[in-house]
Amino acid sequence: MRFIACAIVVSTGVVGLIGSALAVDMTGVEIKAFLTGNTTYLETTAASASGKAGQGVIYWGEDGNALYKTPAGAMFHGKWESQGQHQLHRLGRRARALGASAMTRWEMSSTVIDAASGQTRAKVAKSAKGNAEKLAP
């Protein structure tokens, strides 16, 4: 019985090591290709632009404009660009401050991380081509 418990702990540790090795920071080129002209569906945290956890949607226009429907339903609009390893944006209440996010790609999902604080802003649940939700300011 003790052997089984040890085997479970060891195998869990190995899976944890393998899982952490699968996380890869996206390059600026990958971030731009992933976002440009697409809609992303997010599971946000309190560190997001809206300051609330929940489900949000962002359309990343090819012209550098972004539209963000917050978990509370409010619409934020602003500008975005890709620079180096970061996606830079001015959205919503924090529109005066230029926010920077890095993206980490896991096997089938991406995580948005605040470049300054290291806090997770959101997890990308899925994405779609174009302005799938017909978001407007």
Number of C-alpha atoms within 10 A of each C-alpha: 6 6 8 9 9 11 12 11 11 12 11 12 12 11 11 11 11 11 12 10 10 11 15 13 15 19 19 18 14 14 22 19 12 16 22 21 21 19 26 25 21 25 19 26 20 14 17 21 21 24 15 16 18 16 19 25 25 24 28 25 19 15 11 14 18 25 24 26 22 23 19 12 11 12 19 21 21 17 17 23 23 21 14 12 19 22 23 18 23 21 23 19 12 15 15 9 11 12 18 21 22 23 25 19 19 16 10 8 13 20 22 22 21 19 18 10 10 12 15 19 25 25 21 21 17 14 18 14 13 17 17 15 14 9 16 13 11
